[in-house]
Amino acid sequence: MTTKPPPTVKSSPDKLQEAMAYASVAGIPTVEPHDRDRLGYNVWRCLAFRKDPLEAAVRSAGARLLITEEEALDRIRQSLRTQGVEL
C-alpha cells in the first residue's frame, strides 16, 4: 500500500507580525517546545491587537521558562526592536 507524502508547510514572510512574534521567542529556553509556541502566540496577540502590554502577554502564556520572566521580556523586546517593532 502506498501513501502520499504529507503536504509541505509554507513559511510565512518575515515581515508578518506572526513571523516576527515567533522569531522573537525562538531563543527563549523553555521546558518544552510547546511552551515557546504558547509564548509566541501571546506575543503575536500583543502585536496584533495592542490591548495589553508585553508583560501581560508573557504572564498569560503560562510558559515554563528556564530563565527569569524579566530576562525573557528583555530578550523579546530586543528581538522585536531589531525587527523594527517598538512596544
Protein Blocks (a to p, Z undefined) as FASTA:
>chain_A
ZZddddddddddfkbmklmmmmmmmmpccfbfklmmmmmmmmmmmmmnomacfklmmmmn
opacfbdfklmmmmmmmmmmmnopaZZ
